Amino acid sequence: MIPSSAVDKPFEKTPSTATSSTSESNDSDTLGELSYAGQLPSNEEDVIPNQDEDDESSNEEEENTSNSLPEFNNKRIILQRFTIYNSLTTMYIVGSNAKESLFRILEIGKDQSNEDQLVILEDKSYFYTRKDMVELLNGLDESIEAGIHKIAQGYGLLGFIKFTKGYYLSIITKCSQVAVLGGHYMYHIDETKLIPLDFNYRRPEKYSDEERLLSIFKYLDLGKTFYFSYAYDITNSLQTNFMRNKRAATEYKFAKDNIKLKNNENFNTFEHNERFVWNNMLLKPVLQNSDTAAYEWFQPIIHGFIDQAKISVYGKKFYITIIARRSHHFAGARFLKRGVNDRGNVANEIETEQIVSDMLTSSFHDPKFGFYNNARYTSFIQHRGSIPLYWTQDLNKLPKPPIEINLSDPFYQSSALHFNNLFQRYGPPIIILNLIKTKEKQPRESRLNQHFANCIKYLNQFLSEEHKLRFHSFDMSRHSKKNLDVIGPLQKIASHSIREIGYFHNGHNLASTKLQKGIIRTNCIDCLDRTNAAQFIICKEALTHQLEGLGLIPKDKTLNYDSDLINILTEIFHDHGDTIAVQYGGSNLVNTMDSYRRINQWSSHTRDILNSVKRIYSNSFIDSIRQEAINLFLGNYVYAPDKPKLWELENDFYLHNEMTIDNIRIKTSYVQWFNKFYLSNSRFSFKDDLFINHNMYWDPEWRLEPFPDCNDNWFNECYVPRKFQSLSEVFSYNMNSNARYFPSNSNQPGNVFDYSPFESRKSKQEEQYAFSKPKSGESNIRYLDGCFEDDVNHFQGEKNYEEKKIGARIENRDFMHESAYLQMTNPNKLKRFLTNKIEKFALQILKIGEGFELRSLKPMFEPIFSEQDYELYQSQIEIPRLITTISKSSYDKKPNDYALSSDNEEIYKYFSAVITNTISSEDITSSQLPYLRTEDFKLYSKYTRMEEDRYLHLNTEDDYFK
């Protein structure tokens, strides 16, 4: 250890050399000039601020000293830059904010009595200015034998790991921004570095255990698909992060009245979700030192996927963020980790969250309603994981190894633990979407499917009808191979499920906040290809509800698969699926949404074959070493001289399962396998009787203030003061957006481009061609649920059976009902019928002289607006003068009022005649139609895409659209 004089001197503070952390960190810009990232100055002259700034700093310090300290020490700086110094016996880590104007220092040494224990010292009550830090480092260099030496710089600390002897420090040396949420950035780890703690470190001898373990550890590339954030907890969902802060602020608001909210273990604490913290093993030496603010220095990281896109709706922006968190429990490679372990943890378990946020306000806080009350944030969570049974596949029998149920569990104890944990995390109901095969010539997946169905049936007999596990089995592979519809049945299941479990939509207070209660759990055999396609369909349905909740689309709006919005979501989910497939299976997705939608079949089929070959190669030669690296990194294997080496183990079953029984008298109930508290809806209810009587709590005008222990310095993180940055380097500016679908030259002649991200990009001609001439393999598409048989031969004696019979069915069926599907066993028959109906309907409209009544078109021209539609229009309109001139009464029409105004009728007759070439535009003069204005002609022609130069003789000054 270092001499006591050397320890006392660095941490000896006076008002002139250190600044209390309770002073306002937001005003810290006056404490010193900026420096370049990671470069600490070598002499004092480089860091002395201007005299005026020094006087201002001293005045602020005197004011802060005179004031009494707050109850909580909440003014903490966010450490984003780290410089590591080493001496003979001690390591020093200097942390600073992004501007490198405020500093803190951490001292790490070994315990003389126990070399396996680290001694970590930090004075959490102070931070340093740049001048103070230079003086402190100079003092250390002079007082310590052999001085201190700068060895590395980084953007984050991951923790410490020990193999056979000394400790190593893992640091982040490169990172890149991938998303921003509430003003807090999320980063992808690009490069890491392992630094030995010992100053006299020597490379381990060749073929030694230390050298081999070190090479295995480095095989797990931390520079791929690992993510972290300095201020936002990415290990927890948006719902958890919002509710824990709103709850704490509300309780603090009413602390004087001794009012407490109902307990919910998910929202009571501010702990990270240990299940998704992948460097939990590396953080243990730090967490054992209770005097150290571990998570202010060290960043918890997740393994999975994060991506974000910006969508513009006529200039109004909203963000779509996808966050996938992989569980580190029972983690590993594809064929080496299957099923469930004895603690209820399943293989390839991933929580996928879709966040949709309106960027009208950047932060989580509302200017009017206060702390974490921004109502423009929504999220939806779904889950994927291996089938929770004891099953394996022999890696030596590729490419399709048989599925074996290798451990009998007649009471499904491990499965019960798994579903009970889902009840604890998400609440009921649990909706299971099982996508494995149900019929096979040689039973493989179908055997496992039967066992899984028996498991659900057994567990459900002890649950009430309200809380039973909802099991849906859908043979996705069989439907795809037989050219049956895949998307329709999944959309139906997704629609029902989302309406039942809901989604998170933050409100202006706890009472108006909507919570997601329950989860959709999707699985196939690998939880990769089929699962990713199904989760995309579920997210698409959830996106519709989220946009409706934000008021961006009207109710009952259907998002087209060929719209810009869904195209971007498809790209994100392709990347999401590829990333997860590489992590678990060793290659990209084999079957993508293009495969199931039958788009670009030749290219997608070739890609699927190549990825299958890559996956087989990875499973055969690389998975074993990958599994060893994961076990070492996660701490599943800890080196001990008297135990077998990691590479000597035949398998890692006992690393992931604890088969020993400590007390034979304690057994898990086979009947009461669930916790009743987890099934209670009161866990998600905050409407306490005491609060109902509190008018301030329910007052919508009441503003919620932050609790004292909170420090959400989002503005300085998102908009760094005094930082010069080009617009082309700003992350939000370069984010993936639907703007890339816009034409480069908007003034090009031709059809008017629709900038809406919700409309289909396919032209009507392409859609008609795709319907009338289906691609190969699409001649027998049908919906299995709700379909009806159409006996054509029964109507052969009738002249127009298609029009009379099918037309009657179409008119009588409710297309808005979710179970209404139209069977397409004969597309040519349906095509002929629809073509005939459309042609007759068009002729009736266009041939006005044949007695067609324009009054029957009243619903097209004068729709009836509901109160919700009017409020939506009023909130979304961007021209204030229109709001003042439009009254709701102008939209309210009596149902029996079918009369059209004469102006509208004449306008419609005129354009119908022009389109059908009944009359020429030259035959109609302004004297004949004095009430028809040029602006009406122009507007109508734009919407009908008429060639204005051919039909309308307008002046140049009237063209106000150009």
N, C-alpha and C positions, 0 to 999 in steps of 0.2 A: 504494500500500500504506500501511498505517497506520504511524506512527512506532514505532521499536523500543521506546521507553519504554512506549508503550501496549500493545505486545504482551507485554513482559516482565511487566508488572504483573499482568494478569489470571491468568497461569499461574504466578505466583510463589506457592509454597505453603509453609506452615509447619505444624507439627502442630496449631496452634490454628485454622487457617483451612481445612484440608482433611482429608479422611479417606481412608485407604488403601482401595482397592477390594478388598483381600484380607480386610478385616474382614467379619464375617458380615452379609450384607444382610438376612437374616431378622430380625435384632435391630434393624433400623433404625427401628422405631417409636418408640424412645426418643430419637431425634435431633431431633425437632421436632414441633410441632402440625400438624394437617392444615389445608389451605386449600381453597377452592372450586376446581373444575376450571378450569385455564387462567388463573387470576388470580394473577399474581405481585404481592406487596405493594409498595407504593410507598415505605414507610419501614421502618427497622430495627425499630421497636417492635412492628410487627405480626407479626414472625416470631421474636422471642426466646422460646425455650421456658422452661418453669418451671425454677426454680433446682435442684430435685431432679433433674429430667430432665437438666439440664446437667451436674450432678455425675456422674450415672450414665454419661453419654456419655464424659466425660473418663476415668472409671475404665476403661471398656471400651477406649478408645484406648490407655491405658497397657498394658493386658494384651496387646492385639494387637501393640503395638510390641515388647514384650519377647519374644514368641514368634517363632520363625523362620518365614520365608515358605514356603508350600508350593511344590511343584515346578511346579505349574500355577497360572496366574492365572484361577481359575474363578468367583470370586464377582462376577458381573456383574449389574447391575440391568437389568431389562427396561424400556426407555423406551417410554412410552405417551402422554405429553403433550409437546407441542412448542410453543415460543414463539419467534417469529422477530423479531429486532432488526436494524436496518439503520443503517449510517453512510455517510459519503461514499464510502468505498472498500471497505468490508468488510461482510459479513453475518454475524451471530452467531445460532446456533440453540441454544437452551437446552432440553435434554431432561430429563424427570423420569419417575419411576415413577407408577403410577396414583394413589397417595396424595399425590404431590407433596411427599415428604419427603426424597428424595435426587435430586441433579441432576448433570448433566454438560453440558459446553459444547463447541460445535463452531464453528470460525472458518473462513469461506470468503472467499477473495479471488481476484483475477486475477493471473496471472503477467505482470510488466511486459515481459518479453522475448517472450512469446507470449500474445496475448490469447485465443486459442482454448483455452488450458490454464487449468484452475482449480487454485488452491492451497488445500488443505484441511488444517487443523491441528487436532490433538486430542491431549491428554495422556490416554492410556488407563489410566494407573496410579492415577488419583484420581477420586473423586466428591465432591460438595459437599453439605453440609447446607443448609437453607433460609437460615440466617443467613449462611453463607459465600457463598452465591450472591448475596444482596442486596448484601453488601459488594463483591463482585467487579463486579456491574453498576454500582454507584455509582462505583467506581473507573474503569470504562470510560467512563462518561458524563462524568466530570470530565477525563480525560486526553485524550480524542479530540476533535479539532476538530469543532464543531457537535454533538457528543454522539451518542448512539444513540437510536433511535426504535423503539418496538414497532409492528409492522405487521400481524402475523397470529398466530393460534393454530390448532393442528390436532391431529389424533390420529394422524398418520402422514406420512411423507415418501416420495414416489415417485421423485424424482430430478430431473435437470436436462436441459433441451433447448434447443438453439440453432437458429434459423432462418437469418437473414442476418447478424445482428450480435450482440446481447447474449444472455446466458443467462437462462432462466426456471426458477424452482423450482416444482415441482408438489407440493402438499400435500393431505392429506385433512382436510376440515373437518367432515364428519359421517359417522358410520358406525353400524351396528346389528348386534347379535349375531344370528347365524343358526344356530350349532351350537356344541357343546362336546364335546371329545374328550380324554380323559385329564386333565381339569381345565384344558385350554387352550381358550380361546374362538376361534371363527372369526367374522370380521366381513364384512359387505357394505358396500361403499363407496357412500354416499348422495350426497355432494357433494365436489367438489374445487375447488381454486383455483390459479391460475397467478400467481406473484409474480415480477416482474422483479428481477434481481440488482442492477442499477444503481440507485443512490439517485436520480440525476437522470434517471429514465426518462421518456420522452415517448411518447405514443401514436403508432404509425406513421402515416405519411401515407396518405391514402386512395388506393386502387388501387396501392399499392406492393406489392412482393413480400413484404415482412415482414407487411403487413396481411393479404394473401391467405393466406399460409401459416398465420398465426395463426388465421384464421377456419376453415380446413380442419382444423387440429388440434383446435379446440374442437368440431367437428362429431362427433367420436368422444366420445360421452357416457361418461365414466368413472364416472358415478353409476349405471350400470345393469350388473348382472351381473358386477362385478369384486369379488374377494374377497381377503382377507389375514388373517394371524394373526401375533401378536407372538412366540409361542414355539413353535408347531407348524409344521413344514415341510409346507405343503399342496401344494407342487409335487411331492412324492414320495408314493408309496403308503405305506399303513400297514405293509406287509411290509418295505419298504426302511427306514423309520424305526425299526422295531423291531430288525431284524437288524443294522443298523450300530451301534446302541447296545449290543446284547447282545454283539456281536463285540468291540467296543472294550473293554468291561468285562471280558470273559473273557480277552482277551489281556493286559490290565493285571494281572489276578489272577495269571497265570502268567508275568509278565514276568521274574521272578527265575530261572525255569527256561529262559529263551530259547526259549519255545514260540510258534510262529506258526501261525495258522489259514490254510487254503487261501485263495488270492487270489480275490476276486470283485469286479470293478470296480464293481458296483452297491452293494456293502456296505462298500467299503474307505474311502470318504471321506464327509464330511458336507456335500458341496456340494449346492446346490439344482439341481433338474432344469431346465437352461437351456431346454429345449424348451417348457416351460409358463410361464416367467417372461415376462410380457407387457411389463413395464417394463424389460427388459434394456437397451434403447437408452438409456433415461434414467439408468440406473445406471452406464454406462461412465465418465463423468467422475469418479465416486466410486471405482470399482474401480481406476482408474489410480493412485490414491494408496494405496500399499500400507500406509502407516502409519495408515490410518483403518479402524476396525471398521465396514465399510460396512453389513453386514446387522444391526448393532445399532442403527443410526440409520435406515436406509432399509428399507422393507418390500417384499419381492417380492410381486407380485400375480398372480393367475391370472384368466383369463377363462373363464367357463363357468357352473356351477350348483352350489349347495350347499344342501341341505335336510336336516332331521332330524325324527324323530318318536319319541315315547315310547310304548311298548307295555306295558300292565300285564297280567300273568298272575296273577290273584287276589292282587294287591298286590305281586308281584315284578316289577321294572321291567327292561326292556332297551331299548336305543336302536337305531334304524335310521338310518344316515347315508348319504346319496348325495352323492358329490363327482364332478363332471364337469370335467375339465381340457381346455381347447382349446389345441391346439398353435399357436404363433405362426409356424411355418414354413409358407409357402405359404398364408397365411390370406387370406380375402377374402369377397366376396359370391357369391351362388349361381351365376349364369351366367358370372361373370367368373373364377371359380376352379373348374376342373374337373380331374380326373385327377391327374397327378403331374408334378413338375419333374425336372430333370436330377440332383438330389441325392437322389432317392428320397423326398421329402416329398410327401404327398398332401393334397388339399384337404379341408377340414372334418374334420380328424383330431381325435378326442376320446377321451380315456381316462376311462371311467366306473368308479368304485369304489363298492362297496356294503359298508359296515362295519356289523357287528352286534356290539354289546357289551353284556354283562351288567353292570348298574350296581351290583352288589354292592360293588365297590370303584371309586372314581372315577378314580384315577390309573392309569398304565401299570405301576406297580410293585406287587409282591405283598408283603403284610406278612410272609409267611413265607419266600418264595423270593427276594425282593429285587428288584434293579434290572431293570426292563423284563421281568419274569417273570410278569406277570398273565395267567393263562390264560383270561381271560374276554373276549378280543378276537379277532374273526375278520374277514376281509375277502375280497372277490372282485372281480377286475378284468376288464373286457372292453373291447374296442376297436372304434371305428367310423372309417371313412375312405373317401374316394372311391376308385373303381376305379383301381388304379395303372397306367394307360395314358395315352398322349398323346391326349386326346380333348377336344373343345370343342362348344359349342352357340352358334349365332348369336343374339344378344340381339334382333336386329331381326325375328325370325320367331316371336314369341310368339303363342299361349300354349304351343305344343308345338314348339319349334325342333328341327330334325333334329340327330342326333348325328353328328359327323364325327371320324374318326381322322385328325388333321391332321399327324402326324409318325410316320414309319415307324421302328420300333425292332425289327428282326428278331430280335435276341438279347435283347430285353427287359432291357436294362441297368438302366434306372431302376426297373423292377419288382423286379429282383434286389436293388438297393440298399435298397429299401423292406422287403422281407421279411428281408434280412440284418439290418437295424436292428431288426426285431421279434424276431428270434432273440437279438440282443444284449440287448434290454430285458427280454424275458419268457422266453426259452428255448423249446425245442421241447416239445410240438408246436404248430404254428399251424393252427387250425381256421377255415376260411373259410366263412362262411354268406352266399351270394350270393342276393339276393332279387329281382333284376331279371327282366323278362319273358323267356320263352323262345320264345313264339309270338305273332306279330302279323301282321295283314293287311298293313300297311305297316311293314316292319322298321325299328325305331329302337333300342329297348333290346336286342332279340334279336341285332342285329349286334354290339353291344358285348359281349353275353354270350358269343358265340362267340369273340371275340378274347380275352376274359378266360380262358375255358377252355383255349384254345391256349397262353396264357402260363403257366398253372399246369402244363400238360402238359409244356411245354418245360423249365421249371425243375425239375420233379420227376425228370426223367431223370438228373440228376446227383446226386440225394440218395439215401441209403440208404432202405430200406423203412421203417425205424423213424422217420426224420426227414422223410418226405415231407409236403408241404403237403396237409392234409385239405380237400378241396373239396366243399361241399354246395351244390347249386343248387335253389332252391325258388321257383316262380312264385307269389308271394304274392298279387299283384294278380288273376291269373286265377282262383285258388281262391276269392277273396273275391267276385268278380263272378258266378261260377257257383254261388254258395251252397255251395261245398265247405268242408270243415273246414280251418281255418287254424291253429288253436291246437295240435291234436293232433300233426301232423308236427313242428312247431317244438319242442314239449315233448320229443318223442323225441330229436331232435338235441341239445337242451340237456342232457338227462339223460345221454346217452352222453358228451358232451364234458366235462361237469363231473366225471364219474367218472374221466375220463382225465387232466385237468390238475389237478384238486383245487382247494383253496382254502387261504388262509392262516389258520392257527389257532395263536396263540401258545402256547408251552408254558412249563413251569417252568424249562427250561434249553434250550440249543441242541439237545440230542439229541431232546427231546420236541416240538419245534416243527415243525409241518407247513407246508410252503411250497407256493405255487401255482407250478407249472412249466408254462408255456405260456399261450396266449391264444386267445380266441374273437374273430375279426375279422368284423364284420357290415357289410354294405353293400347299398344299393340304388342308384338313380340319384342322388338328392339326399342320401342318408344321413339322412333326416328322418323321414317318416311310418312307412313300413314298417320301417325300422331301429329306430325307437323302440319299436314294438310287439314286435318280435322280442327286443330287449334286455330289455324288461319280462318276457317269458316266461322268458328265461334267468336273470334276477335272481330270479324267483320260484322256479325250480328250485334256484338256489344258496342262496336263503334257507332252503329246507328242510334242506339239508345243514348250513348254519351253525347253525341251531337244534338240529339233532340233535347237532352237536359240542359245543354249550354245555349239552346235557342238558335243554333246555326242552321238547322234544317227543320221543316215542318214535320208534324207527326205523320206516321204511316208512310214516310218517304223511304223508298227502296234504293240502296246504293248499287249502282250498276257495276258489274265486274270489269267493264272496259272504261270506266271513268278514271280520271287522273288520280283521284284519291285512292281508289282500290289498287290501281297499278303501283303506286308508291308503297302501299301496305303490303302488296304481294312481294315486291323487291325486298322489303325489310324482313318479311317472314322467310323468304328464300335464304337470305344471309343468316337469319336466326337458326333455321334448320341446318344449314351447312355447318355453322359453327358448332352446334351441339353434336352433329353427326361426326365431325372430325374429333371432338373431344372424347366421344364414347366409342365410335365405330371405326375411326381411322380414315374416313373418306367423306366426301360431300354426300348430299342427299342422292339417293338412287331414283326415287320418284318424287317429282315436284308437283306443284299445282298445275303446271302446263301438261303434265302427264295425265292427270285426272280430268282436266278440262279438254284434253285432246287438242292442244295447240302446238304447232310445230312438231308433229309427231316424229318425223325423221330425225331431227336434231336432238330432241329430248330422248328418243330411244337410244341413239348412239352415246349420248352423255351418260345415260343410265347404265349401259354396258361397261363403259370405262370406269365409272365409280364403283361398280360391283367388283371389278377386277382389283381396283385399289384397296377396297375393303377387305377382300379375301387375303391379299398380300399383307396388309397391316395386321389382320387377326392372326396370321400364321407366324410372322417373324418379329413383330414389333410390340405386340400387346404385353408380352411377359415383362419386358424391361420397363414399359410404361407403368405397369401395375406395381412393380418394385419401387419406382420413383414416387408414385402416389402414396404408397404405404409409408415410405420414409418421410416424405414431406408433411403428411398429416399426423405423424406420430403414432400410426398404428403399429409400427415396429420401432422399438427403442433398443439400441445396442447394449448388450451385456456380455462380458467375457465368458460367462458360464452358460450362455444360451446359444442355440444354433444361429449361424449367420443368416442374413436375409436371403442370400442366393442359395443357401442350402435347404431351404424349406421346399417341400413337395408342393404345397399349396398354402394359401393364406387364410384357410377357413377359421382357424383359432385366433387369428388377428382381428377378425370382425365378429366373432361370436363368443359369448361367455357361457359355456355349457355347464360350468360348475354351479352347484346349489349351495349357498351359504347356510340357509336355514330351511330344513325340509318341512318345518311346520308352516312356513309361509308359502301359500300358493295363490296363484291368480285364479279368480273365479271363472269357471267355464260358462256361467250363465250371466252374471253381472259383469260382463267384460268391458263395459263402458262406464264412464264417470257421469253421473246424472247432472252434475253442475255444468258440464260442457254442453249439454243438450238444452239448457235453459236459455230462453230468449232474453232474459233480464240482463245477461252479460253485455248485450249491445244496447241496453236502454239506459238513458241518463235522465229520465223524467221522474225524479224523486218528488214525493209529496211536499217536502220542505221547499223545494225549488219552485214548485208550481205556485206556492203562496208568495213567492218573491217576485214582485212585479218587475223589478229591474232585470231579472234574468230573462224574462220573456219579452221584454221591451225591445222591439226591433231597432230602435234608435240607440240602444245601449252599446257603448264601445268597450271592447275587451282590451285591457292593457296587459303587456307581457309580465310574467312573474319574474322576480328579481334574479333568479339563478339562470335565466336564459340570456344568451348573447347571440342573436341572429344578425350578424354583421354582413348581410347579403349585399348591400349596396357597394361596399368597398371591395367585395370579391368579384362582383359582376362588372362594376364600372370603377376600375382602379384609378384613384386620383393621381394626377401628375404623370400618367403613363402615356407616352406618345405611341400611337399605333395606327397603322394604315387600315383603311376600311377593308381592303382585300385580305387582311390578316385576322379580322374579327370572325369568331366562330359562327355567330348567328347569321352573319352575312353569307358565309360559304356553306351553310347547311343545305342538305338535300331538300329540294323544294319542287312543287309542281310547276314553278315558273319555267323549268327546262322544257316543258311540253308546249310552251307558248311559241308562236311563230316568231322568227327573227325580225320580220318586217310586217308590222300590222297594217300597213297601207297597201298591201298587195291587193289587186282586184280579185273578185270572186266572192265566194261565200263569206259571210261574217263569222269570225272566230268566236266561239263561246268560251269565255274565260272561267266558267264555273267548273270547279273540280268534281262536281257531283254528276255531271252529264256524261253520257257515253261518247267516246271518240269514234265509234264506228258509224259510218254513214248509213242511211236507210237502205241504200242499194246493197251495201255489204251485208247488212243484217238479213235482208230479203234473200240474197244469194246463199248465205250460210244456211238459211232455213229450207229453202227450196232444193238445195243441192248439198246434202250433208256430207261430211268427210267420211272417209273409209272407217267402218266400224261403228257408225252412229245410226245405222238403219233400224235399230231395235231398242231405242232408248225409251224407258218408261219409269214412272214413279211407282215404287212397290206399295207404299202406304196410301190408302184411300183411292186406289185406281179402280176402274170399273171396266168390265169386258164389254166390248162393242161388237155385237153380232151383226156383221154386215149382211150376211145371207138372209137375215130375218126381214130386211127391208128391200130385197131385190125387186119385188113386184111394185114398189113405189117409185114414182118417177124421180123425185128429188129427195131421196131418203137422207142424203147428207145434210141438206139445208134444213129439212123439217125436223129430223130426229136429233141430230147433233146440235143444231142451232137451238132447239128447245132446251136441251140440256145445258148449253152454255148460258142461256139467258136465265135459267132457274138456279144455277149454282152460284154460290157466293165466292167470288174470286179472292176476297180479302180474308176468307177463313184460312187458317193455317193448314188445315187438313185437306183442302180442295186441290186435287191434282188432276191433270188431264192426261189420260193415257194416250201414248203416241205409238201404238203398235203398227200403224200404217201412216207414215208421214205424208206420203203422196195423197192419200185420201183427205187428210186434214188440210194439206196445202190447197187442194182443189176447192174444198169447202170455204176456207177463209178467203181465197182469191175471188171466188164467186160473190161472197158476201161483201167484201170490200169494194169490188167494182160496182155492184148495185147501189151500195150506200153512197159512193162517190158520185155516181150519175144522178142520184136523187138530190144531192146537194148542189151540184153544178148546174143541172138543167132546171133553172128556176121556173121557166115557163111551163113545166109539166105539172103544175099544181102543188109544188113543194111548199110547205108552210115553214117560213123562217121562225115562226114562234116556237116550233119544237126544238130549236137550238138554243132556247133561253138559258139552260144551265151552262152552256159553253161561254156565253157572253156576259151573263150576270150571275156568277156563283154566289152562294149564300155563305157569309163569313161568320164564324163562331167568335165568341168573346176571346178565346185563346189565340185564334189566328190574328185578330185585330191587335191584341197586346204584343204578339210576336212581331207583327209588322211595325208597330209603333216603336218597339225597342231596337229594331235593326235598321230602320231607315236612317240614312246619313244626311238628308237635307232637312234642316230644322223647319224651313218655311212650309214644307209639305205637311208636317205634323200639325201645324196650327190651322191648316186649311181643310184637313180631312177629319170628318167626324164619323163616329161609328154608325150613326144612323144612316149614313149614305150607303153602308154595306148591308144593312138589314133590309131584306126584301121579303115580301109576303110570298108564301109558297104558291099561291094561286095567281100571282101576277106574272103572266106570260107575255105581256106586251113589250115589244122592242121599240126603242125610239126610232123615229123615221130617219134620222140622220144615220144611225148605225145600219139600218136596213138598206138604205140606198148605197152606203159605202160597200157593204157586203155584196150587193147585187152587182155593183160596178166591177169590183175586182173579180168576182166569180165569172162575169161575162168576159172580161179580158183574158183570164186564164184559159177558159174553154174556147177562146177565139170566136165567141158568139158575136161580139162587136169589137171594134177597134177603139183604142184610146183616143184616136183622132175624131171619132164620131161624137164624142162627148165634150162639150165646151163648158167653160166656166159659167156661162149664162144659164145652161140647162141644170147645172148642179151648183148653185151659188153657195150652198152651205158646206160644200166639201173643200176643206182647206188643203193647201200644199203640204203643210206639216203632217196632216193625217195620211195623205198619200205616201209621203216619205217613210213614216214610221211603219205603216202597214207593209210596205214593200220590203223593208228591212227584215221584218219578222217572217214574211212569206218567201224571202229570198228571190224576189222578182228582179228581172233585169230592168233597172230603172230607166236606162237610156232607151230601151225598146218600148216600154209601156207608158212611161211618165215623162212629160216634157217640162223639166224643172230648170230653174235658173241656178247658176253656180252659187249665188249667195244663200240659196235655200239649203244647201248641202251642209248642214251643221253637224253631221256625224263624222265628217272627215277631219 
